[in-house]
Amino acid sequence: NAINAELIQELLAQLDQTEKDDSIRGIILTGSDGVFSAGLDIISLYDKDREYMQSFWVLFSDLLLRLYSYPKIIFSAISGHSPAGGTVLSIMTDYRIMSRGNFLIGLNEVAVGLSMPIGIGKVFQSLLGERIAEKMTLMGELVNPEKAELIGLVDEIVDSQELLERTVLTMEKWFKLPPDKQIQSKLSLRKNIINLMKKSANEENDEFLKSWFSDECRLAMKGIINKLSKK
């Protein structure tokens, strides 16, 4: 589940289809055992030009805003490692349950030469609190499931074989509440950040491109690609 344009388009199409289906009240995002999402698909994106990456970031920003303001319940069943973009996807959802194990989760953008986008940073702060979010961001820190639960990055951790069952059971408890009032309340609580995400889109796009094509980021990404190619 490395994040590329094709994956984003598939997710957006599914979100559009599900929104129109009144028989579906909720969505669960999950991945294969051991990996929820590896983040941005660096291998396929590394050689893309500025025009392509500008379009890509607009598409990715659209997905994040769609998830964060979605008019139905969305849970993340985090099935394993979830660095960078994987964490970004999960924090846009309403509830996060993670598999217990030797996994890492967090926003390590700074460690690979990228700066924290405004909207993503605000969502991160809303979950962890300003100081913890700031320290983790500036250090590019990845944490294990136990610490992620302790600081509020995930809501629960469970054994991997129980992950989907627990996620479904928890979602069914949410469904006992009036759905319209539930969604209205969610959108009301998130209104300021949603508006910020919309207003800062152009600024975030420019900053992302600047970071993506910086020498620091190119060097870090090349190192990651070299490591992956040796596996």
N, C-alpha and C positions, 0 to 999 in steps of 0.2 A: 504493500500500500504506500509506496513512495509517491509523493504528491507531484503530479504533472498535469498538463492541460486536459488530457483525456480523462483522468480520474475526476478532476474537478467538474468537468462537463457532465460526466455520468452522475455524480452526486447531485448537481443542480437539477438535472432532468428528473431524478428520482424524487427530490424534494418537491418539485412542481407537481408531479403526478400524485404524490401522496397527499399533498394539501387539498387536492380536488376530490379525494376519495373519502367520503364521510364514514366509511366503515373502519377507517384506520385512525386511531386516536394518538398513537405514539410511534416513535422511531428509535431503534437501537443501532448505534454505530459500533462496529467491532472489527477486529482483524483476525489474522491467523494466530495459532498458539505461538507465543513467544514474541510476537511483534504486532503492536496495534497499528503504528505507522512509523516509518523510518524518517519522516519529515520530507522536505523538498527532494525531488528526484535529481540530485546533483549531477549524476552521470549523464542524463539526457538533456539537462538544462545548461550545463557548463559552457558549451560551445555556441549557444544561441546568441543572436545579436541583440542590441539594445531595443530595437523595435519589437522583437518577439517577447523579450522579458517585460517590456512595458505592458503589452497586452496580457501576458501571463499574470502579472501582479494585479491588474484590474480584475481579471477573472477570479483570482484567489480572494481578493478583497470582497468581491460580490458574494462568494461562498460563505465567508466568515460572517458578513452582515446577515445573510440569509439564515444561517444557523442561529445566530444570536437573537434574531427578531422573529423566529419561526412561530407561526400561530398554532403549533401543536407541541406536545412534549417530546423532547429529544434527550435520550440517555447515551452515555458512552460506556461500553463494556470494554475496558482497556486490557487487552489480552496479553500484554507484554511490553517490550520497550516502546517508548513514546517520546523521543527527543524532538525538540524544536517544533517543526510544523505539526507533528503528531499531537504535541501538547496544545498547540494553538487550536487545532480542531476540537479537542476535547473540552477546553475551557469555554468554548462557545455554546456548549450543550448545558442542559439543566441539572444533570446529576452524573457523577462519575464513580464507577465501581471498577477497581483494578485487581488483576490477578496478583496473588502473593508469589514472590519468587525473586530471583536475582535479576531484577529489571530496573531500568532507569527512566525517569521522566523529568521534564523540565524545559525551560527556555534557554538554550545555550547559544543563541544567535551571536552574542558578542564574541564567544570563543571561536567562531568561524568567520569573523570579520563583518558581521551584519549588525546594524543598530536596531533597537527595539521600536517598532511602529507605534504610533500614538494610541490608536484604538486598542490594539492587542495589549499594550502596557496597562491601559486603564482597566480592562477586563481582569488582567492578572492581579492588579492591585485590589480590585473589588473582592477577590477571592481570598487573598493571602494577607491583606493589609499592606500599607504603603512601605513600611520598613523592610519586612521580609521579602516582598516582591522586588524592592530595589536592590537588596543585597544579592539575591539569587540572579537577578538580571545582570548586574555589573560583574559578577563572578562567572557567569555562564554556567551556573550550578545545575547539575543533574542529581536527583535524589532517588532513593529506593522507595518502594511502595509504603513501607511503614512511616517514613518521614513525610512522604507526600500526604498521607492521611493525617498525620499530626499537625501539619501546617495548613490543612484545608485545601490542598491542591486536588485531592480526591476525597470522596465522601465515605467510601468503604473499601476494604480489601478483603478478598475471599480466595480460597483455593481455586486454581484455574478450572478444575472440573465442575465447579459450582457457579462459575462466573455468569453464564447466560441465564441459568435458572434463577439465580438471585436477582439479576437485573430485571427479568420479566416479573417476578413476584413483587419487587419494589415498585415497578411501574404500575402494576395492577392496583396497588394501594393508592397511588396518586390518582388513578382513574375513579376512585370512589368520591372524589371531590367534584364540584360543579366545573366542567371544563371551560366554559366561557369566562367565569370569574377568575379561574386559575390563569388563563392566558392573558386576560386583561391586566391582572396584577403583575404578571411577569413583565409585560411590555411597559407598564407604568414604572416599575422599579428600575428598568434598564433604559428608560427614555433618554436620559442625559448622555449615556455612553453611546447609544444608537445614533443620536444626533451628532455626536462628536465623530463617530466613525464615518458618517456621511460627509461631514464638512471637511474632514482632514484627508479625504481620499487622494486628492491631487498632491498634497504635500507629502503624504506617505509614499506615493508612487515615485516622486522625484528622489526622496531620501533612499528608498530601496534600490533604485537604479544606481545611485551614487555609491552606495555600499557594495552592491553586487559586483560592480566593475572596478572596485578599488583593488590596489595591489595586495592588501592584507587578505581580502576575501578570496581573490583568485589563488593566492598561494595556499591558503587553508583548504580550499575546495580541492585543489590539485592533490594535496597530501591525502585527503580522504579518498579520492578516486584511486590513487595509487595503492592505498591499503586494501580497498575493496577488490581491486583487480588481482591481488595476490592471494585472495581467499579461494 
